[in-house]
């Protein structure tokens, strides 16, 4: 019963003007801040080069598979049964390796991007912590998440430009 009564007392003493003075927060687009960093363009370029390397290798192994498959189709009528089975097995193994390579490539690209972006994310988190302490914010909200269906911005401050300027 005491908990309910204290909630009512606190709720009754709530004043929007008083809350605005004591409760402040910042908000920004986290992805917009990351993308404004000079290092972001470098990471994107590195990722593009790496992705192109994987694409080139994928095309190479697909061409190799297609050549072997065409050779198999051209000669399948003339192959003895054991050679035919051997070639079918080789093609199946090659196809499985290609599928495995593509999946491994996707995973490695994702890992490479996470690793390349980690220093940028750390730098942004450190900057946001500094800004939050200096401005006396209760928290800084990432507007990209859309986790809050309503956010009364009269209690908050848009810090997008402040963060972007600090990251330059």
DSSP file (Angstrom, degrees, kcal/mol; ACC not computed):
  #  RESIDUE AA STRUCTURE BP1 BP2  ACC     N-H-->O    O-->H-N    N-H-->O    O-->H-N    TCO  KAPPA ALPHA  PHI   PSI    X-CA   Y-CA   Z-CA
    1    1 A X     >        0   0    0      0, 0.0     4,-2.0     0, 0.0     5,-0.2   0.000 360.0 360.0 360.0 -35.9    0.0    0.0    0.0
    2    2 A X  H  >  +     0   0    0      1,-0.2     4,-2.4     2,-0.2     5,-0.2   0.852 360.0  55.1 -65.6 -33.9    2.9    2.4    0.8
    3    3 A X  H  > S+     0   0    0      2,-0.2     4,-2.0     1,-0.2    -1,-0.2   0.934 108.7  47.0 -65.2 -45.2    4.3    1.9   -2.7
    4    4 A X  H  > S+     0   0    0      1,-0.2     4,-2.0     2,-0.2    -2,-0.2   0.897 112.7  49.7 -62.3 -41.3    1.0    2.9   -4.3
    5    5 A X  H  X S+     0   0    0     -4,-2.0     4,-2.4     1,-0.2    -1,-0.2   0.896 109.9  49.9 -66.3 -41.1    0.7    6.0   -2.1
    6    6 A X  H  X S+     0   0    0     -4,-2.4     4,-2.7     1,-0.2     5,-0.2   0.872 109.1  53.2 -67.3 -34.2    4.2    7.2   -2.8
    7    7 A X  H  X S+     0   0    0     -4,-2.0     4,-3.0     2,-0.2    -1,-0.2   0.927 109.7  48.1 -63.4 -44.0    3.6    6.8   -6.5
    8    8 A X  H  X S+     0   0    0     -4,-2.0     4,-2.6     2,-0.2    -2,-0.2   0.913 112.3  48.8 -63.5 -42.5    0.5    8.9   -6.3
    9    9 A X  H  X S+     0   0    0     -4,-2.4     4,-1.6     2,-0.2    -2,-0.2   0.934 114.8  44.6 -63.2 -46.1    2.3   11.6   -4.2
   10   10 A X  H  < S+     0   0    0     -4,-2.7     4,-0.4     1,-0.2    -2,-0.2   0.912 114.1  50.4 -63.9 -41.1    5.2   11.6   -6.8
   11   11 A X  H >< S+     0   0    0     -4,-3.0     3,-0.9     1,-0.2    -2,-0.2   0.889 109.9  49.8 -65.1 -39.4    2.8   11.7   -9.6
   12   12 A X  H 3< S+     0   0    0     -4,-2.6    -1,-0.2     1,-0.2    -2,-0.2   0.816 108.9  52.3 -69.8 -30.0    0.8   14.6   -8.2
   13   13 A X  T 3< S+     0   0    0     -4,-1.6     2,-0.3    -5,-0.2    -1,-0.2   0.484  83.2 117.5 -85.7  -0.9    3.9   16.6   -7.6
   14   14 A X    <   -     0   0    0     -3,-0.9     2,-0.4    -4,-0.4     3,-0.1  -0.482  40.9-177.7 -69.2 129.5    5.0   16.2  -11.2
   15   15 A X     >  -     0   0    0     -2,-0.3     4,-3.1     1,-0.1     5,-0.3  -0.994  26.1-143.1-129.0 125.0    5.2   19.4  -13.1
   16   16 A X  H  > S+     0   0    0     -2,-0.4     4,-2.3     1,-0.2     5,-0.2   0.878 104.1  50.5 -55.2 -39.8    6.2   19.5  -16.8
   17   17 A X  H  > S+     0   0    0      2,-0.2     4,-1.4     1,-0.2    -1,-0.2   0.919 113.4  45.3 -64.9 -42.1    8.2   22.7  -16.3
   18   18 A X  H  > S+     0   0    0      1,-0.2     4,-1.8     2,-0.2    -2,-0.2   0.898 112.9  50.7 -67.8 -40.0   10.1   21.2  -13.4
   19   19 A X  H  X S+     0   0    0     -4,-3.1     4,-3.5     1,-0.2    -2,-0.2   0.883 105.8  56.1 -64.6 -37.9   10.6   17.9  -15.2
   20   20 A X  H  < S+     0   0    0     -4,-2.3    -1,-0.2    -5,-0.3    -2,-0.2   0.867 108.6  48.2 -63.9 -34.8   12.0   19.8  -18.2
   21   21 A X  H  < S+     0   0    0     -4,-1.4    -1,-0.2    -5,-0.2    -2,-0.2   0.888 123.8  30.0 -70.3 -39.2   14.6   21.5  -16.0
   22   22 A X  H  < S+     0   0    0     -4,-1.8     2,-0.7     1,-0.2    -2,-0.2   0.744 115.6  56.9 -96.9 -25.2   15.7   18.2  -14.3
   23   23 A X     <  +     0   0    0     -4,-3.5     2,-0.3    -5,-0.2    -1,-0.2  -0.907  64.0 156.7-116.3 109.1   15.1   15.6  -17.0
   24   24 A X        +     0   0    0     -2,-0.7   114,-3.7   112,-0.4   115,-0.6  -0.938  12.2 178.7-129.4 151.5   16.9   16.2  -20.3
   25   25 A X  E     -ab 139 156A   0    130,-1.2   132,-1.9    -2,-0.3     2,-0.3  -0.976  19.1-134.6-145.8 160.1   17.9   13.8  -23.1
   26   26 A X  E     -ab 140 157A   0    113,-2.0   115,-3.2    -2,-0.3     2,-0.3  -0.798  17.7-163.8-109.9 157.6   19.6   14.0  -26.4
   27   27 A X  E     +ab 141 158A   0    130,-2.1   132,-2.6    -2,-0.3   133,-0.4  -0.996  15.7 152.9-142.6 149.5   18.5   12.3  -29.6
   28   28 A X  E     -a  142   0A   0    113,-2.3   115,-2.9    -2,-0.3     2,-0.8  -0.973  49.6 -94.6-160.7 167.1   20.2   11.6  -32.9
   29   29 A X     >  -     0   0    0     -2,-0.3     4,-2.2   113,-0.2     5,-0.2  -0.872  32.7-162.4 -90.7 110.2   20.4    9.3  -35.9
   30   30 A X  H  > S+     0   0    0     -2,-0.8     4,-2.5     1,-0.2    -1,-0.2   0.926  90.3  46.9 -61.1 -47.0   23.1    6.8  -34.9
   31   31 A X  H  > S+     0   0    0      1,-0.2     4,-2.8     2,-0.2    -1,-0.2   0.886 110.3  53.5 -65.0 -37.9   23.6    5.7  -38.5
   32   32 A X  H  > S+     0   0    0      2,-0.2     4,-1.0     1,-0.2    -1,-0.2   0.897 109.8  48.6 -61.6 -39.4   23.7    9.3  -39.7
   33   33 A X  H  X S+     0   0    0     -4,-2.2     4,-0.5     2,-0.2     3,-0.5   0.928 112.1  47.9 -66.0 -45.3   26.4   10.0  -37.2
   34   34 A X  H >< S+     0   0    0     -4,-2.5     3,-1.4     1,-0.2     6,-0.3   0.931 111.4  50.9 -59.6 -45.8   28.4    7.0  -38.3
   35   35 A X  H 3< S+     0   0    0     -4,-2.8    -1,-0.2     1,-0.3    -2,-0.2   0.699 103.0  60.3 -69.4 -18.5   28.0    7.8  -42.0
   36   36 A X  H 3< S+     0   0    0     -4,-1.0    -1,-0.3    -3,-0.5     2,-0.2   0.589  81.8 104.3 -83.1  -9.6   29.2   11.4  -41.3
   37   37 A X  S XX S-     0   0    0     -3,-1.4     3,-1.2    -4,-0.5     4,-0.7  -0.505  74.7-134.3 -73.2 137.6   32.6   10.2  -40.0
   38   38 A X  H >> S+     0   0    0    129,-0.4     4,-0.8     1,-0.3     3,-0.5   0.847 106.0  58.9 -58.4 -33.0   35.5   10.6  -42.5
   39   39 A X  H 3> S+     0   0    0      1,-0.2     4,-2.4     2,-0.2    -1,-0.3   0.725  89.6  73.7 -69.4 -21.2   36.6    7.0  -41.7
   40   40 A X  H <> S+     0   0    0     -3,-1.2     4,-2.6    -6,-0.3    -1,-0.2   0.916  94.1  50.5 -60.7 -44.3   33.2    5.7  -42.9
   41   41 A X  H <X S+     0   0    0     -4,-0.7     4,-2.1    -3,-0.5    -1,-0.2   0.881 109.9  51.4 -62.0 -38.0   34.0    6.3  -46.6
   42   42 A X  H  X S+     0   0    0     -4,-0.8     4,-2.5     2,-0.2    -1,-0.2   0.923 110.3  48.1 -64.5 -44.2   37.3    4.5  -46.1
   43   43 A X  H  X S+     0   0    0     -4,-2.4     4,-2.6     1,-0.2    -2,-0.2   0.921 111.2  50.8 -62.4 -43.7   35.6    1.5  -44.6
   44   44 A X  H  X S+     0   0    0     -4,-2.6     4,-2.1     1,-0.2    -1,-0.2   0.889 110.4  49.5 -62.8 -38.5   33.0    1.4  -47.4
   45   45 A X  H  X S+     0   0    0     -4,-2.1     4,-2.3     2,-0.2    -1,-0.2   0.920 111.0  49.2 -65.8 -43.4   35.8    1.5  -50.0
   46   46 A X  H  X S+     0   0    0     -4,-2.5     4,-2.4     1,-0.2    -2,-0.2   0.912 112.1  48.9 -60.3 -42.8   37.6   -1.3  -48.3
   47   47 A X  H  X S+     0   0    0     -4,-2.6     4,-2.7     1,-0.2    -1,-0.2   0.871 108.9  53.0 -66.5 -36.4   34.4   -3.3  -48.1
   48   48 A X  H  X S+     0   0    0     -4,-2.1     4,-2.4     2,-0.2    -2,-0.2   0.924 110.2  47.6 -64.3 -43.8   33.7   -2.7  -51.8
   49   49 A X  H  X S+     0   0    0     -4,-2.3     4,-1.9     2,-0.2    -2,-0.2   0.930 114.0  47.1 -62.2 -45.9   37.2   -3.9  -52.8
   50   50 A X  H  X S+     0   0    0     -4,-2.4     4,-2.1     1,-0.2    -2,-0.2   0.906 111.9  50.3 -63.3 -42.3   36.8   -7.0  -50.6
   51   51 A X  H  X S+     0   0    0     -4,-2.7     4,-2.5     1,-0.2    -1,-0.2   0.895 108.8  52.1 -63.7 -39.9   33.3   -7.7  -52.0
   52   52 A X  H  X S+     0   0    0     -4,-2.4     4,-2.4     2,-0.2    -1,-0.2   0.875 107.6  52.9 -64.0 -36.9   34.6   -7.3  -55.6
   53   53 A X  H  X S+     0   0    0     -4,-1.9     4,-2.2     2,-0.2    -2,-0.2   0.926 111.0  46.1 -63.7 -44.1   37.4   -9.9  -54.8
   54   54 A X  H  X S+     0   0    0     -4,-2.1     4,-2.5     1,-0.2    -2,-0.2   0.900 112.4  50.9 -65.6 -39.5   34.8  -12.4  -53.6
   55   55 A X  H  X S+     0   0    0     -4,-2.5     4,-2.5     2,-0.2    -2,-0.2   0.908 109.4  50.5 -64.4 -40.7   32.5  -11.7  -56.6
   56   56 A X  H  X S+     0   0    0     -4,-2.4     4,-2.2     1,-0.2    -1,-0.2   0.915 112.3  46.7 -63.6 -42.3   35.4  -12.3  -59.0
   57   57 A X  H  X S+     0   0    0     -4,-2.2     4,-2.4     2,-0.2     5,-0.2   0.890 110.4  53.1 -67.4 -38.1   36.3  -15.6  -57.3
   58   58 A X  H  X S+     0   0    0     -4,-2.5     4,-2.1     1,-0.2    -2,-0.2   0.921 110.3  47.6 -62.0 -43.9   32.7  -16.7  -57.3
   59   59 A X  H  X S+     0   0    0     -4,-2.5     4,-2.6     2,-0.2    -2,-0.2   0.897 110.0  53.7 -63.2 -40.3   32.5  -16.0  -61.0
   60   60 A X  H  X S+     0   0    0     -4,-2.2     4,-2.2     1,-0.2    -2,-0.2   0.933 111.6  43.2 -61.2 -46.9   35.7  -17.9  -61.6
   61   61 A X  H  X S+     0   0    0     -4,-2.4     4,-2.4     2,-0.2    -1,-0.2   0.844 113.0  53.0 -71.7 -31.4   34.5  -21.0  -59.8
   62   62 A X  H  X S+     0   0    0     -4,-2.1     4,-2.8    -5,-0.2    -1,-0.2   0.911 109.8  48.6 -66.3 -40.9   31.1  -20.8  -61.5
   63   63 A X  H  X S+     0   0    0     -4,-2.6     4,-2.5     2,-0.2    -2,-0.2   0.910 110.8  50.9 -63.1 -41.6   32.8  -20.6  -64.9
   64   64 A X  H  X S+     0   0    0     -4,-2.2     4,-2.2     2,-0.2    -2,-0.2   0.926 111.8  47.2 -61.3 -44.9   34.9  -23.6  -63.9
   65   65 A X  H  X S+     0   0    0     -4,-2.4     4,-2.6     1,-0.2    -2,-0.2   0.933 111.6  50.5 -61.9 -46.3   31.8  -25.6  -62.9
   66   66 A X  H  X S+     0   0    0     -4,-2.8     4,-2.6     1,-0.2    -2,-0.2   0.892 110.0  50.3 -60.9 -40.9   30.0  -24.6  -66.1
   67   67 A X  H  X S+     0   0    0     -4,-2.5     4,-2.5     2,-0.2    -1,-0.2   0.938 113.2  45.3 -61.7 -46.9   32.9  -25.7  -68.3
   68   68 A X  H  X S+     0   0    0     -4,-2.2     4,-2.2     1,-0.2    -2,-0.2   0.870 112.6  51.4 -66.1 -36.1   33.1  -29.1  -66.5
   69   69 A X  H  X S+     0   0    0     -4,-2.6     4,-2.7     2,-0.2    -1,-0.2   0.919 110.3  48.4 -67.3 -42.5   29.3  -29.5  -66.7
   70   70 A X  H  X S+     0   0    0     -4,-2.6     4,-2.7     2,-0.2    -2,-0.2   0.915 111.4  50.4 -63.0 -42.1   29.4  -28.8  -70.5
   71   71 A X  H  X S+     0   0    0     -4,-2.5     4,-1.9     1,-0.2    -1,-0.2   0.905 110.9  50.1 -60.3 -40.8   32.2  -31.3  -70.9
   72   72 A X  H  X S+     0   0    0     -4,-2.2     4,-1.5     2,-0.2    -2,-0.2   0.934 111.7  47.0 -63.0 -46.1   30.2  -33.8  -69.0
   73   73 A X  H  < S+     0   0    0     -4,-2.7     4,-0.4     1,-0.2    -2,-0.2   0.896 112.0  51.2 -63.6 -39.6   27.1  -33.2  -71.1
   74   74 A X  H  < S+     0   0    0     -4,-2.7    -1,-0.2     1,-0.2     3,-0.2   0.863 122.1  30.5 -65.7 -35.4   29.2  -33.4  -74.3
   75   75 A X  H >X S+     0   0    0     -4,-1.9     4,-1.4    -5,-0.2     3,-1.0   0.470  87.3  99.9-104.7  -1.3   30.8  -36.7  -73.4
   76   76 A X  T 3< S+     0   0    0     -4,-1.5    -1,-0.1     1,-0.3    -2,-0.1   0.804  82.1  53.8 -61.8 -30.5   28.2  -38.5  -71.2
   77   77 A X  T 34 S+     0   0    0     -4,-0.4    -1,-0.3    -3,-0.2    -2,-0.1   0.822 114.5  41.4 -70.5 -29.1   26.9  -40.7  -74.0
   78   78 A X  T <4 S+     0   0    0     -3,-1.0    -2,-0.2    -4,-0.1    -1,-0.2   0.619  92.3 101.7 -95.3 -13.5   30.4  -42.0  -74.7
   79   79 A X  S  < S-     0   0    0     -4,-1.4     2,-0.1    -7,-0.1    -7,-0.0  -0.463  75.1-118.4 -73.9 139.3   31.6  -42.4  -71.1
   80   80 A X     >  -     0   0    0     -2,-0.2     4,-2.6     1,-0.1     3,-0.4  -0.384  38.0-100.9 -64.3 158.4   31.7  -45.9  -69.6
   81   81 A X  H  > S+     0   0    0      1,-0.2     4,-2.5     2,-0.2     5,-0.2   0.847 121.0  51.3 -54.7 -41.5   29.5  -46.1  -66.5
   82   82 A X  H  > S+     0   0    0      2,-0.2     4,-2.2     1,-0.2    -1,-0.2   0.887 112.0  46.2 -68.1 -38.0   32.3  -45.8  -64.0
   83   83 A X  H  > S+     0   0    0     -3,-0.4     4,-2.7     2,-0.2     5,-0.2   0.903 111.8  52.5 -68.6 -40.3   33.7  -42.6  -65.6
   84   84 A X  H  X S+     0   0    0     -4,-2.6     4,-2.3     2,-0.2    -2,-0.2   0.931 111.7  45.5 -59.7 -46.4   30.2  -41.2  -65.9
   85   85 A X  H  X S+     0   0    0     -4,-2.5     4,-2.4     2,-0.2    -1,-0.2   0.894 112.0  52.1 -64.0 -40.3   29.6  -41.8  -62.1
   86   86 A X  H  X S+     0   0    0     -4,-2.2     4,-2.5     2,-0.2    -2,-0.2   0.930 111.4  46.4 -62.1 -45.5   33.0  -40.3  -61.3
   87   87 A X  H  X S+     0   0    0     -4,-2.7     4,-2.6     2,-0.2    -2,-0.2   0.888 111.4  51.7 -65.5 -39.5   32.3  -37.2  -63.3
   88   88 A X  H  X S+     0   0    0     -4,-2.3     4,-2.4    -5,-0.2    -1,-0.2   0.918 111.2  48.0 -62.1 -42.9   28.8  -36.8  -61.7
   89   89 A X  H  X S+     0   0    0     -4,-2.4     4,-2.6     2,-0.2    -2,-0.2   0.910 111.0  50.9 -64.3 -42.8   30.4  -37.1  -58.3
   90   90 A X  H  X S+     0   0    0     -4,-2.5     4,-2.7     2,-0.2    -2,-0.2   0.922 111.3  48.1 -60.7 -44.6   33.1  -34.5  -59.2
   91   91 A X  H  X S+     0   0    0     -4,-2.6     4,-2.6     2,-0.2    -2,-0.2   0.916 111.7  49.5 -62.8 -42.9   30.4  -32.1  -60.4
   92   92 A X  H  X S+     0   0    0     -4,-2.4     4,-2.4     2,-0.2    -2,-0.2   0.927 113.2  46.6 -62.1 -44.9   28.3  -32.7  -57.2
   93   93 A X  H  X S+     0   0    0     -4,-2.6     4,-2.6     2,-0.2    -2,-0.2   0.907 112.4  50.3 -64.2 -41.8   31.4  -32.1  -55.0
   94   94 A X  H  X S+     0   0    0     -4,-2.7     4,-2.2    -5,-0.2    -2,-0.2   0.912 110.9  49.0 -63.3 -42.1   32.3  -29.0  -57.0
   95   95 A X  H  X S+     0   0    0     -4,-2.6     4,-2.3     2,-0.2    -2,-0.2   0.910 111.6  49.1 -64.2 -42.3   28.8  -27.6  -56.7
   96   96 A X  H  X S+     0   0    0     -4,-2.4     4,-2.5     1,-0.2    -2,-0.2   0.899 111.0  49.9 -64.4 -40.9   28.8  -28.2  -52.9
   97   97 A X  H  X S+     0   0    0     -4,-2.6     4,-2.7     2,-0.2    -1,-0.2   0.893 110.2  51.0 -64.2 -38.9   32.2  -26.5  -52.5
   98   98 A X  H  X S+     0   0    0     -4,-2.2     4,-2.4     2,-0.2    -2,-0.2   0.915 111.1  47.2 -64.7 -42.6   30.9  -23.5  -54.5
   99   99 A X  H  X S+     0   0    0     -4,-2.3     4,-2.1     2,-0.2    -2,-0.2   0.923 113.6  48.6 -63.3 -43.8   27.8  -23.2  -52.3
  100  100 A X  H  X S+     0   0    0     -4,-2.5     4,-2.7     1,-0.2    -2,-0.2   0.898 110.2  52.0 -63.3 -40.6   30.0  -23.5  -49.2
  101  101 A X  H  X S+     0   0    0     -4,-2.7     4,-2.9     2,-0.2    -2,-0.2   0.917 108.6  50.5 -62.4 -43.5   32.4  -20.9  -50.6
  102  102 A X  H  X S+     0   0    0     -4,-2.4     4,-2.2     2,-0.2    -2,-0.2   0.923 113.3  45.0 -61.2 -44.3   29.5  -18.5  -51.2
  103  103 A X  H  X S+     0   0    0     -4,-2.1     4,-2.2     2,-0.2    -2,-0.2   0.918 114.2  48.6 -66.4 -43.1   28.2  -18.9  -47.7
  104  104 A X  H  X S+     0   0    0     -4,-2.7     4,-2.7     1,-0.2    -2,-0.2   0.893 110.2  53.0 -62.8 -39.4   31.7  -18.6  -46.2
  105  105 A X  H  X S+     0   0    0     -4,-2.9     4,-2.6     2,-0.2    -2,-0.2   0.910 107.9  50.3 -62.4 -43.3   32.3  -15.5  -48.3
  106  106 A X  H  X S+     0   0    0     -4,-2.2     4,-2.3     2,-0.2    -2,-0.2   0.921 112.9  46.8 -60.1 -44.2   29.1  -13.9  -47.0
  107  107 A X  H  X S+     0   0    0     -4,-2.2     4,-2.6     2,-0.2    -2,-0.2   0.917 112.8  48.6 -65.3 -43.2   30.1  -14.7  -43.4
  108  108 A X  H  X S+     0   0    0     -4,-2.7     4,-2.7     2,-0.2    -2,-0.2   0.883 110.9  50.7 -66.7 -37.7   33.6  -13.4  -43.9
  109  109 A X  H  X S+     0   0    0     -4,-2.6     4,-2.4     2,-0.2    -1,-0.2   0.923 111.5  48.1 -63.6 -43.7   32.3  -10.2  -45.5
  110  110 A X  H  X S+     0   0    0     -4,-2.3     4,-2.4     2,-0.2    -2,-0.2   0.916 113.7  47.1 -63.5 -42.7   29.9   -9.6  -42.6
  111  111 A X  H  X S+     0   0    0     -4,-2.6     4,-2.6     2,-0.2    -2,-0.2   0.908 111.3  51.2 -64.4 -41.9   32.8  -10.3  -40.1
  112  112 A X  H  X S+     0   0    0     -4,-2.7     4,-2.5     1,-0.2    -2,-0.2   0.902 110.8  48.5 -62.8 -40.5   35.1   -8.0  -42.0
  113  113 A X  H  X S+     0   0    0     -4,-2.4     4,-2.4     2,-0.2    -2,-0.2   0.924 111.0  49.9 -66.6 -43.0   32.5   -5.2  -42.0
  114  114 A X  H  X S+     0   0    0     -4,-2.4     4,-1.4     1,-0.2    -2,-0.2   0.929 113.9  45.9 -59.2 -44.7   31.9   -5.6  -38.2
  115  115 A X  H  X S+     0   0    0     -4,-2.6     4,-0.6     1,-0.2    -2,-0.2   0.898 114.0  47.6 -66.1 -40.6   35.6   -5.5  -37.5
  116  116 A X  H  < S+     0   0    0     -4,-2.5     4,-0.4     1,-0.2     3,-0.2   0.850 115.8  44.8 -69.5 -33.7   36.1   -2.5  -39.7
  117  117 A X  H  X S+     0   0    0     -4,-2.4     4,-2.5    -5,-0.2     3,-0.3   0.676  91.8  84.8 -83.7 -17.8   33.2   -0.6  -38.2
  118  118 A X  H  X S+     0   0    0     -4,-1.4     4,-2.7     1,-0.2     5,-0.2   0.900  88.8  48.9 -55.3 -47.8   34.0   -1.4  -34.6
  119  119 A X  H  X S+     0   0    0     -4,-0.6     4,-2.3    -3,-0.2    -1,-0.2   0.876 112.1  50.0 -62.5 -33.8   36.5    1.4  -34.1
  120  120 A X  H  > S+     0   0    0     -4,-0.4     4,-2.3    -3,-0.3    -2,-0.2   0.920 112.0  47.0 -67.4 -43.3   34.0    3.9  -35.6
  121  121 A X  H  X S+     0   0    0     -4,-2.5     4,-2.7     2,-0.2    -2,-0.2   0.898 112.6  49.8 -65.4 -40.5   31.2    2.6  -33.3
  122  122 A X  H  X S+     0   0    0     -4,-2.7     4,-2.6    -5,-0.2     5,-0.2   0.930 110.7  49.9 -62.9 -45.0   33.5    2.8  -30.3
  123  123 A X  H  X S+     0   0    0     -4,-2.3     4,-2.3    -5,-0.2    -2,-0.2   0.913 112.4  47.3 -60.4 -42.6   34.5    6.3  -31.1
  124  124 A X  H  X S+     0   0    0     -4,-2.3     4,-2.9     2,-0.2     5,-0.2   0.917 111.3  50.4 -66.6 -43.0   30.9    7.4  -31.5
  125  125 A X  H  X S+     0   0    0     -4,-2.7     4,-2.2     1,-0.2    -2,-0.2   0.916 111.4  48.7 -61.4 -42.6   29.9    5.7  -28.2
  126  126 A X  H  X S+     0   0    0     -4,-2.6     4,-2.2     2,-0.2    -1,-0.2   0.916 112.6  48.3 -63.2 -42.3   32.8    7.5  -26.4
  127  127 A X  H  X S+     0   0    0     -4,-2.3     4,-2.9     1,-0.2     5,-0.2   0.923 111.3  49.7 -63.5 -44.3   31.7   10.8  -28.0
  128  128 A X  H  X S+     0   0    0     -4,-2.9     4,-2.7     1,-0.2    -1,-0.2   0.869 109.4  52.3 -64.1 -35.8   28.1   10.3  -27.0
  129  129 A X  H  X S+     0   0    0     -4,-2.2     4,-2.3    -5,-0.2    -1,-0.2   0.925 111.3  47.0 -63.6 -44.0   29.1    9.4  -23.4
  130  130 A X  H  X S+     0   0    0     -4,-2.2     4,-2.8     2,-0.2    -2,-0.2   0.943 114.4  45.9 -62.7 -48.7   31.2   12.6  -23.3
  131  131 A X  H  X S+     0   0    0     -4,-2.9     4,-2.7     1,-0.2     6,-0.2   0.919 111.5  53.1 -60.9 -44.2   28.3   14.7  -24.7
  132  132 A X  H  X>S+     0   0    0     -4,-2.7     5,-2.1    -5,-0.2     4,-0.8   0.903 112.8  43.0 -59.5 -43.0   25.8   13.1  -22.4
  133  133 A X  H  <5S+     0   0    0     -4,-2.3     3,-0.5     3,-0.2    -2,-0.2   0.936 115.3  48.7 -67.9 -46.3   27.9   13.9  -19.3
  134  134 A X  H  <5S+     0   0    0     -4,-2.8    -2,-0.2     1,-0.2    -1,-0.2   0.875 117.1  41.1 -62.9 -37.8   28.7   17.4  -20.4
  135  135 A X  H  <5S-     0   0    0     -4,-2.7    -1,-0.2    -5,-0.2    -2,-0.2   0.560 108.5-122.5 -87.8  -9.1   25.1   18.2  -21.2
  136  136 A X  T  <5 +     0   0    0     -4,-0.8  -112,-0.4    -3,-0.5    -3,-0.2   0.833  48.6 171.1  72.3  32.4   23.7   16.5  -18.2
  137  137 A X      < -     0   0    0     -5,-2.1  -112,-0.3    -6,-0.2    -1,-0.2  -0.463  38.9-146.3 -76.3 146.3   21.4   14.1  -20.2
  138  138 A X  S    S-     0   0    0   -114,-3.7     2,-0.3     1,-0.3  -113,-0.2   0.821  82.8 -24.1 -74.6 -33.5   19.6   11.3  -18.6
  139  139 A X  E     -a   25   0A   0   -115,-0.6  -113,-2.0    -7,-0.1     2,-0.5  -0.971  57.5-121.4-164.9 167.5   20.1    9.4  -21.9
  140  140 A X  E     -a   26   0A   0     -2,-0.3     2,-0.4  -115,-0.2  -113,-0.2  -0.995  30.0-146.7-120.8 125.3   20.7    9.8  -25.6
  141  141 A X  E     -a   27   0A   0   -115,-3.2  -113,-2.3    -2,-0.5     2,-0.8  -0.760   6.7-138.6 -98.8 134.9   18.1    8.2  -27.8
  142  142 A X  E >   -a   28   0A   0     -2,-0.4     3,-1.3  -115,-0.2     4,-0.4  -0.826  11.2-162.4 -89.6 108.3   18.9    6.7  -31.2
  143  143 A X  T 3  S+     0   0    0   -115,-2.9     3,-0.4    -2,-0.8  -114,-0.2   0.646  82.0  72.5 -69.2 -14.1   16.0    7.8  -33.5
  144  144 A X  T 3  S+     0   0    0   -116,-0.5    -1,-0.3     1,-0.2  -115,-0.1   0.789  88.2  62.1 -69.2 -26.5   16.9    5.1  -36.0
  145  145 A X  S <  S-     0   0    0     -3,-1.3    -1,-0.2     1,-0.1    -2,-0.2   0.777  82.8-155.4 -73.9 -26.1   15.6    2.4  -33.7
  146  146 A X        +     0   0    0     -3,-0.4    -3,-0.1    -4,-0.4    -2,-0.1   0.831  45.5 140.4  53.0  34.4   12.0    3.7  -33.7
  147  147 A X        +     0   0    0     -5,-0.4     2,-0.6     1,-0.1    -1,-0.1   0.727  56.7  61.2 -78.8 -23.2   11.6    1.9  -30.3
  148  148 A X        -     0   0    0      1,-0.1    -1,-0.1    -5,-0.1     3,-0.1  -0.917  66.1-162.0-108.0 115.4    9.6    4.7  -28.8
  149  149 A X  S    S+     0   0    0     -2,-0.6     2,-0.4     1,-0.2    -1,-0.1   0.755  84.0  29.0 -68.4 -20.8    6.3    5.3  -30.6
  150  150 A X        +     0   0    0     -3,-0.1     2,-0.4     2,-0.0    -1,-0.2  -0.996  63.6 175.4-140.0 134.9    6.2    8.8  -28.9
  151  151 A X        -     0   0    0     -2,-0.4     2,-1.2    -3,-0.1     5,-0.0  -0.950  25.9-141.0-139.4 115.7    9.0   11.0  -27.8
  152  152 A X    >   -     0   0    0     -2,-0.4     3,-1.7     1,-0.2     4,-0.2  -0.648  16.0-168.7 -79.6 100.1    8.3   14.4  -26.4
  153  153 A X  G >  S+     0   0    0     -2,-1.2     3,-0.9     1,-0.3    -1,-0.2   0.563  73.6  81.8 -72.4  -6.9   11.1   16.3  -27.9
  154  154 A X  G 3  S+     0   0    0      1,-0.3    -1,-0.3     3,-0.1    -2,-0.1   0.747  96.3  46.5 -67.5 -19.9   10.4   19.4  -25.7
  155  155 A X  G <  S+     0   0    0     -3,-1.7  -130,-1.2  -131,-0.1    -1,-0.3   0.501 114.5  60.6 -93.0  -6.4   12.4   17.5  -23.0
  156  156 A X  E <   -b   25   0A   0     -3,-0.9     2,-0.4    -4,-0.2  -130,-0.2  -0.624  69.7-135.3-120.3 175.1   15.2   16.6  -25.4
  157  157 A X  E     -b   26   0A   0   -132,-1.9  -130,-2.1    -2,-0.2     2,-0.6  -0.999  21.5-125.1-133.9 129.8   17.7   18.2  -27.6
  158  158 A X  E     +b   27   0A   0     -2,-0.4     4,-0.2  -132,-0.2  -130,-0.2  -0.645  30.7 176.0 -72.9 115.1   18.6   17.2  -31.2
  159  159 A X     >  +     0   0    0   -132,-2.6     4,-2.7    -2,-0.6     5,-0.3   0.206  43.4 110.6-109.4  15.2   22.3   16.6  -31.1
  160  160 A X  H  > S+     0   0    0   -133,-0.4     4,-2.6     1,-0.2     5,-0.2   0.943  84.5  40.4 -53.9 -53.3   22.8   15.4  -34.7
  161  161 A X  H  > S+     0   0    0      1,-0.2     4,-2.7     2,-0.2     5,-0.2   0.895 113.7  54.2 -66.7 -40.2   24.7   18.5  -35.8
  162  162 A X  H  > S+     0   0    0     -4,-0.2     4,-1.8     2,-0.2    -1,-0.2   0.920 112.7  43.7 -58.2 -45.1   26.7   18.7  -32.6
  163  163 A X  H  X S+     0   0    0     -4,-2.7     4,-1.8     2,-0.2    -2,-0.2   0.928 113.0  50.8 -67.6 -46.1   27.8   15.0  -33.0
  164  164 A X  H  X S+     0   0    0     -4,-2.6     4,-0.7    -5,-0.3    -2,-0.2   0.895 111.1  48.8 -61.0 -39.9   28.6   15.4  -36.7
  165  165 A X  H >< S+     0   0    0     -4,-2.7     3,-0.7     1,-0.2    -1,-0.2   0.899 111.3  50.1 -65.3 -40.0   30.7   18.5  -36.0
  166  166 A X  H 3< S+     0   0    0     -4,-1.8    -1,-0.2    -5,-0.2    -2,-0.2   0.771 107.0  55.2 -70.2 -26.0   32.6   16.7  -33.2
  167  167 A X  H 3<        0   0    0     -4,-1.8  -129,-0.4     1,-0.2    -1,-0.2   0.623 360.0 360.0 -83.1 -12.9   33.3   13.7  -35.5
  168  168 A X    <<        0   0    0     -3,-0.7    -1,-0.2    -4,-0.7    -2,-0.1   0.481 360.0 360.0 -74.6 360.0   35.0   15.8  -38.2
